[in-house]
Amino acid sequence: MMMRKFVALLLFTIPALLFAQIKETKEELIAQVKANPSSVETLKTIQRVGGYNPDYKELRKLFKGLDKTVRRSAQGKQFDYYLKRLENSSVGKKAPAITQLTPEGEPFSLSDLRGKYVLIEFWASWCPDCRRENPNLVRTYAEFKDKNFDILGVSFDRKLDDWVAAIEKDKLIWKHISDLQSWQNAAGTLYGVRAIPQNILVDPKGIIVARNLHGEELNAMLRDMLK
């Protein structure tokens, strides 16, 4: 898959970075983690190892290699919570329940779409890469909406008007929900989302079958599953 740009939120209070622009290789970052097991700052490096599509098993192994003082620190406990959320929303797990409000102010739940393949799409009106991805999603939805497939947009917006305007401008005619808490969106936290656009594909039984599929890669998988 080609390297993708995206808006990212790294752990703790540090400037947002584009993972694609970080020059260190993954191997170099891992070496930094192993060389600094007693520094709380190393938690940030572990986050960077994960990049856009983190593997909780890999990150957990690196986390366990840190000194107890780091793992038991406030930052360490926060990172441990993040890893648990990643594990609980990994492929093969039952998708954690989501209920938030639609733009009209009505509660809507992921479970309301049970029985369909559902793409949970985390995005925001202010995210340039999300907006560039939206035309692809529109085409995907048009091809598969009558084949037991749906999309649930979960917005990291804070302003209702901006959110609604983006939905209308980009012609996103599927269901949308948000708690208007930006990066603190409860659903995003539940799914360990720290970069957008990002998505989770759930099967009709509510089981996660894929994470972070985009464009033709997503379409190919849907064509195979929805024969």
Secondary structure, DSSP 8 states (H G I E B T S, - for coil): ------EE--SSS-----GGG--S-HHHHHHHHHH-TT-TTHHHHHHHHHTTS--HHHHHHHHHTS-HHHHTSHHHHHHHHHHHHHHHTSTTSB----EEE-TTS-EEEGGGGTTSEEEEEEE-TT-HHHHHHHHHHHHHHHHHTTTTEEEEEEE--S-HHHHHHHHHHTT--SEEEB-S-GGG-HHHHHTT--EESEEEEE-TTSBEEEES--HHHHHHHHHHHT-
